[in-house]
């Protein structure tokens, strides 16, 4: 059971960080846009991007360097290890790119330019 709980945290907590960061960015950008403070919008974007890139860089390194270890948390079979290593490496790259998209999407939504 303890092994399962650690695995759940690893799988479900990593994307939540970026979604929450982007959710808060909408509010911060909207308030500063309404207050006519573009400098604070730029600063907020830089800080959000810095924090999310640092966080996901750690996630990226774990997934790229130790994919077998991550899969063994799920008691993966040898066949699953063979398939899963490649899948986790692709997933790690996509998460690294998606956080940039999520942050800037939130900025545009905060500016009233979201789709």
N, C-alpha and C positions, 0 to 999 in steps of 0.2 A: 504494500500500500504506500509506503514512504517513497519508493522508487517512482510509483505512478504520480504522486503529488509533485515531485520535482520535475517530472516530464511535463505535466500539465502546465506548470508555471513557465517552463522554457518555451513551449509551443504557443500558449495563448497570451502571455504577457508581452512578448516582443512586438507584435504589430500594434497592440493597444497603445503603447507609448507614443507612436507617431500619430495615430488617430487623435489622441487626446491633445497632443501638441498642436495639430492643425485645427482642432476644434477651438482651442483657446486663442489661436492666432486670428480667427475670424473676429472675435470680440475685440481684441486689442487693436487690430487694424481698423475696424469700424469706428471705435471710439476716437482714435487718433485722426482718422480721416474726417470725421464730423467736427473735431476740434481744430481742423486745419493745421495739423502738425506732421507734415510729411517726413521730417527728420526722424521722428519717433517711429514711424512706420518702417523706414529703412533699418533703423537700429533693431527693431523687433524682428524683422525678417532675418537679419544677420545672426542674431542670437539664437533664434529658433533653428535656423539652418545649421549653425555650429553645434548646438546640442544634439540635434537629431543625427547629424553626420557622425559625431563622436560615438553616440550610443549605437548606431547601426554599424559603425566600423568595428566595434567590439563584437557584435553579433556576426558580422561578415567574417571576421578572422576566425571565430570559433567554428563557423560552418565550413569555411574553406580548409582550415588546418586539421580540425578534428571531426570530420563528418561521420566516421565510423563510431566514435565515442557517442555522438548524439544518437545515432541509430541504435546503438546497443542499450541506450536508456529504454528503448521500446522493445527489448528482447528480439531484435531483428534476426531473421534466419540468414544463412549465407547468401541465398539468392536475393533477399531483400537488401542486404548490404551492397551487393554488386549493383543493383538498380538504384538504391537510395543515395549512394555517394554522389553520383552524377546529379541526381535530382536536387539534393541539398545544396550543391554548389551553384546550380542554376537559380535556385530559390534565394540564395544569399545575395547574388548579384541583383536579382529583381527587387529584393527588399531595399538594397542600397539605393537603387534608382527610384523606387516608388516613394521613398520618404521625401525626396526633393519635389516630386510632383504633388504630393499631398500638401506640403507646406505652401507652395506657390498657388495651388488651387484654393487653399483657405485664404490666402492674401487677396486673390481676385474676388472671392466671395465677400470678404470684408469690405472691399472697395465698391461692391455692388455690381461687379462685372462677371460674376459667376454664371455658369451655364446650368 
